Amino acid sequence: AAWPDARFILTTRDPERWYASLHKHFRSLGLGMLQQQVYGTTDLDCKERIVSVYQTHIAEVRTHFADRPGKLLEIDLTAGDGWEAICDFLGKPVPKGPFPRLNARTK
């Protein structure tokens, strides 16, 4: 590994909610070419393929760090993870104020 002491923060979320957000984002920006390179399809309605790539990525990151305890932090910002988990992982003090949430969907 090029950086054996590197730490990695993996953000995850419910695959259904992730797909809905990605679908809306790519449709609004017309990112078909980027989608083809990342997900292997320009068909945004190919949900199974796109979600599979997302889940495979998460599994590969977990596998990569399986024998490197303390180097991977997995957080779900939609579940309320934020400053505390990140700052503890990095050994930094928790900032005052709320964790920034841009483009958060209102319920």
Backbone torsions as a table, in degrees:
resi	resn	phi	psi	omega
1	ALA	NA	139.4	-178.6
2	ALA	-67.7	-35.3	-179.1
3	TRP	-130.7	80.5	-174.1
4	PRO	-64.6	-22.5	-179.3
5	ASP	-96.4	2.1	-178.5
6	ALA	-64.5	146.0	173.8
7	ARG	-108.5	154.9	-174.5
8	PHE	-135.5	134.2	175.6
9	ILE	-108.7	117.1	179.8
10	LEU	-103.7	116.1	176.7
11	THR	-93.5	130.5	-179.8
12	THR	-127.0	166.0	173.2
13	ARG	-161.0	170.3	178.1
14	ASP	-54.7	127.0	-177.2
15	PRO	-56.7	-35.6	179.4
16	GLU	-66.0	-44.0	179.0
17	ARG	-69.6	-37.7	177.7
18	TRP	-60.9	-47.4	-179.0
19	TYR	-61.9	-44.1	-180.0
20	ALA	-59.5	-41.6	179.1
21	SER	-67.2	-45.4	179.4
22	LEU	-61.8	-45.0	-179.6
23	HIS	-57.8	-48.1	180.0
24	LYS	-63.4	-44.2	-178.1
25	HIS	-64.1	-50.5	-178.3
26	PHE	-64.6	-39.9	178.7
27	ARG	-62.0	-43.1	-176.1
28	SER	-68.9	-27.6	-177.0
29	LEU	-103.4	-7.2	-179.0
30	GLY	62.4	50.3	-174.3
31	LEU	-97.0	43.3	-177.4
32	GLY	-58.2	-42.2	-178.0
33	MET	-66.8	-42.7	177.1
34	LEU	-62.4	-42.8	179.6
35	GLN	-61.1	-40.7	179.2
36	GLN	-60.8	-43.5	-178.0
37	GLN	-69.2	-38.8	-176.3
38	VAL	-82.6	-45.3	-171.4
39	TYR	-108.6	-3.8	177.1
40	GLY	75.1	15.3	178.5
41	THR	-156.2	148.0	173.3
42	THR	-99.1	-0.4	-179.7
43	ASP	-86.2	100.8	-179.9
44	LEU	-63.0	-18.7	-179.6
45	ASP	-86.2	3.4	176.6
46	CYS	-84.5	61.7	-172.7
47	LYS	-56.1	-45.2	-176.3
48	GLU	-59.4	-44.0	-179.8
49	ARG	-63.8	-47.2	-176.3
50	ILE	-66.4	-44.6	178.3
51	VAL	-64.9	-36.7	178.1
52	SER	-62.1	-42.8	177.8
53	VAL	-62.4	-42.8	178.1
54	TYR	-59.8	-48.5	-178.2
55	GLN	-68.1	-35.1	176.5
56	THR	-64.9	-41.6	177.9
57	HIS	-58.4	-48.0	179.9
58	ILE	-60.3	-45.5	179.9
59	ALA	-62.3	-40.3	179.9
60	GLU	-66.7	-39.0	177.4
61	VAL	-64.7	-45.4	178.5
62	ARG	-59.5	-43.3	178.9
63	THR	-63.4	-43.6	-179.7
64	HIS	-58.0	-38.7	-176.7
65	PHE	-96.9	4.0	-175.6
66	ALA	-57.3	-35.3	-179.2
67	ASP	-103.3	22.2	179.2
68	ARG	-129.4	70.6	-177.2
69	PRO	-57.8	140.2	177.7
70	GLY	81.5	1.2	-178.3
71	LYS	-101.5	-11.5	-179.3
72	LEU	-121.7	128.8	170.7
73	LEU	-114.8	124.1	176.9
74	GLU	-108.8	122.4	-178.7
75	ILE	-131.2	152.6	175.2
76	ASP	-121.5	100.0	-177.6
77	LEU	-64.6	-26.4	179.0
78	THR	-74.4	-15.6	178.9
79	ALA	-96.3	4.3	177.0
80	GLY	102.0	-3.0	175.8
81	ASP	-62.8	149.9	-178.9
82	GLY	-173.3	-131.0	-174.2
83	TRP	-50.2	-48.6	-172.2
84	GLU	-58.8	-50.7	-178.2
85	ALA	-64.3	-45.2	-177.4
86	ILE	-66.6	-47.1	-177.9
87	CYS	-66.6	-38.4	176.3
88	ASP	-61.9	-44.6	179.7
89	PHE	-61.1	-39.8	-177.6
90	LEU	-90.1	-6.4	-178.9
91	GLY	69.6	36.1	-177.9
92	LYS	-120.0	155.1	177.5
93	PRO	-70.0	150.8	178.7
94	VAL	-76.2	125.1	178.8
95	PRO	-65.9	155.4	173.2
96	LYS	-76.1	149.3	178.8
97	GLY	96.5	164.0	-176.7
98	PRO	-72.8	157.1	175.4
99	PHE	-69.1	133.1	-177.9
100	PRO	-68.6	134.5	178.6
101	ARG	-132.6	102.5	178.2
102	LEU	-94.9	145.5	178.0
103	ASN	59.7	25.1	178.1
104	ALA	-69.7	131.2	179.7
105	ARG	-73.0	132.8	176.7
106	THR	-82.0	146.0	-177.5
107	LYS	-90.1	NA	NA
